[in-house]
């Protein structure tokens, strides 16, 4: 029986973008830990998480960047999403002021 070397882990950068209070951190917490916190503290700058999953016999390590939604941090957003494989844009459908 032939043996193979260690499985190569692919990396994929994923960023969450959106205004303050739209639930970006809640989505990440729900995905990573299966938990929901009703009153989540606002993210300052960005938070970084990792999650490794196996998809079709390939191991993928997601590098998840949860960016802050406050206006004062908007200038930092390009630094976080540079090189991202995917972005999740989160918005509040109950807020008609933000279109």
N, C-alpha and C positions, 0 to 999 in steps of 0.2 A: 504494500500500500504506500503510495507516494504521500509525502507530507508537504504541506505548503508553509511558507514563511508566515510571519505575523501579518494579520490583516491590516491593510493600509486604511488609515482613517482620513476621510475627506473632511475638509472644513468648509462651513458655509456661514457667512456673516448675515445676520438677520437684524434689521432695525425696526423699531416701532416708532412711528411719527404721529403727532397730533397735538391738539390744544390741551391745555391743562384741564384736568377733570374729566377726560373722555374715557378713561379706564385702561390705559396702556399697561400700567403696573399691575392692575387686577388681572388682565389677560395673561401676563407672564406668570404671575403667582398661581393662577388656576392651571396653566399648562404644566408648570414645573412641579408643583406640590399638590395639585388638586384642591387647593384651598381658596376661600374667598373671604376677604376682610372688608367689611362694609365701609369703614372710614380709614382709607389708606393715606399715609403721609405723602406729600408731594415729592417727586424725585428732584434732586438737586443735580444739575448738569446731566448726568446719565448714570444708569446702573448697568452692570455687566453680569450676564449669567451664561452658563453653558449647559447643554443637554445633548447627550449622545444617544443616537437611535440607529437601529438597523433597518435599512430599507432595501428590499430586493437583494439580499446578501451583501450589501455594502454598508459599512459603518460610516455615519455622518455625525460630525460634532458641530452642532449649531452654536455659534457665538452670538448671543442675543443681547442687543443694545437697546435698553429702554430709555429713550431720551426724555428730557424734561420738556413740558409743554409751555412753561411760562415764557412770555415775550422776551424777557432779558436773556434767555438762553438760546434764542433762535439763531443767533450768529454762530453758535457752536455746532449746530445740526450738520452742516456739510462735513465737518471733521468726523462725525460719528457714522454717517452713511457712506462715506467714501469706501469703495471696494466691496460694498454689500452685494450679496447674491439676490436678496429679496428685501422688500420693505412692506410692512403692514401699516396702512394709514388708518388711524382710529379717529372717528368723529362722533359727535353727539347728534343723533337724528331728532332729538327733542328741542334743540336749540336753533330756532329759525334765524338768529342773528349771524351765524357762521354758515356761509354757503361755499 
